[in-house]
Amino acid sequence: MNWKLARELCQRGFRDATSVRGLGLANQNVKDGALIKGLAEHHEPCLLVAWDNKMYRNHRQELDHFALTLAVIDKYADRGGLNEEEYYRDVIHREVHRMAAQLLSSIYIYSRGPRREIKPGVRP
């Protein structure tokens, strides 16, 4: 997530919130698979918040293997007139408490509407 947003979440009490930049990976052009592996090996348990609707499809094997918890912000959902940045920030600020309470290795898609769980082996 955006490093500024991570800082705001820390100020709201979510002290472990960080970004790829905060982990020192921003300038290394880290691919998703390597990021998942690195998070699992060095920062687990953790929750990865992604702005990539294909993340859980393209990297399902890695997510399952490492039992990584994933929250996807649905970039194709109705934004209610908000631009991309406003929408992303709005959804995270609204739902961060639910994201933080996700069961380990669960995958949910969040938007301004109800969240949707992605069950193991299911490809919506």
C-alpha positions in Angstrom: 0.0 0.0 0.0 1.0 3.6 -0.3 3.6 4.5 2.3 1.6 7.6 3.3 -1.5 5.5 3.9 0.6 3.0 6.0 1.7 5.9 8.2 -1.9 7.1 8.6 -2.9 3.6 9.7 -0.1 3.4 12.2 -1.4 6.7 13.6 -4.8 5.1 13.9 -3.4 2.3 16.0 -2.5 -0.3 13.3 1.1 -0.1 14.4 2.4 -2.8 12.1 1.0 -1.2 8.9 3.8 -0.7 6.4 4.5 -0.5 2.6 6.8 -2.1 0.1 8.8 1.1 0.6 8.8 0.6 4.4 10.1 -2.9 3.9 13.0 -1.5 1.8 11.7 -3.1 -1.4 10.4 -0.1 -3.3 13.4 0.5 -5.6 14.1 -3.2 -6.2 11.3 -3.7 -8.7 10.2 -6.8 -6.8 7.8 -9.1 -8.6 4.7 -10.3 -6.8 5.9 -13.9 -6.4 9.1 -12.8 -4.8 7.2 -10.4 -2.6 4.9 -13.1 -1.4 7.8 -15.4 -0.6 9.7 -12.6 1.2 6.7 -11.7 3.3 6.1 -15.3 4.2 9.8 -15.9 5.1 10.5 -12.7 7.0 7.2 -11.0 8.1 4.7 -13.8 8.7 2.1 -13.6 10.0 1.1 -10.7 7.9 -1.7 -9.4 5.7 -0.9 -8.3 2.1 -3.1 -5.6 0.8 -3.2 -5.5 -3.0 -4.6 -3.3 -5.7 -4.4 -6.2 -8.2 -7.6 -8.1 -8.8 -5.6 -10.8 -10.5 -3.2 -11.4 -7.5 -5.2 -14.3 -6.0 -5.5 -15.9 -9.4 -2.0 -15.5 -10.8 -0.3 -16.3 -7.5 -2.8 -18.7 -5.9 -0.1 -21.5 -5.7 2.3 -19.2 -3.8 -0.4 -17.8 -1.6 -1.6 -21.3 -0.7 1.9 -22.7 -0.2 2.9 -19.9 2.2 -0.6 -19.6 3.7 -0.4 -15.8 3.2 -3.4 -13.7 4.1 -4.6 -11.4 1.3 -6.9 -8.4 1.1 -7.6 -7.2 -2.5 -9.0 -3.8 -3.1 -11.4 -4.3 -6.0 -10.3 -1.8 -8.6 -13.2 -2.6 -10.9 -15.9 -1.9 -8.4 -18.1 1.2 -8.5 -16.0 4.0 -7.1 -19.0 6.3 -6.4 -17.3 9.2 -8.2 -14.0 8.9 -6.4 -10.8 8.8 -8.3 -8.5 5.8 -8.0 -6.4 7.2 -5.1 -9.5 8.4 -3.2 -11.3 5.1 -3.7 -8.3 3.0 -2.6 -7.8 5.1 0.5 -11.5 5.2 1.3 -11.9 1.4 1.1 -8.8 0.7 3.2 -9.7 3.3 5.9 -13.3 1.9 6.1 -12.3 -1.8 6.2 -8.9 -1.9 7.9 -10.4 -3.3 11.1 -12.0 -6.2 9.1 -8.7 -6.7 7.2 -6.8 -6.9 10.4 -9.2 -9.5 11.7 -9.0 -11.8 8.7 -8.2 -15.4 9.5 -4.7 -16.5 8.5 -4.5 -17.6 4.9 -7.9 -16.1 4.0 -8.5 -14.1 0.9 -11.1 -11.3 0.7 -12.0 -8.7 -1.9 -13.0 -5.3 -0.6 -14.8 -2.5 -2.2 -17.3 0.2 -1.0 -19.9 -2.6 -0.9 -19.8 -5.9 1.0 -16.5 -7.8 1.1 -16.3 -11.1 -0.7 -14.4 -14.2 0.4 -12.4 -16.2 -2.1 -12.6 -19.8 -1.0 -9.6 -22.2 -1.6 -9.8 -23.7 -5.1 -12.5 -21.3 -6.2 -11.8 -19.0 -9.1 -14.6 -16.4 -9.5 
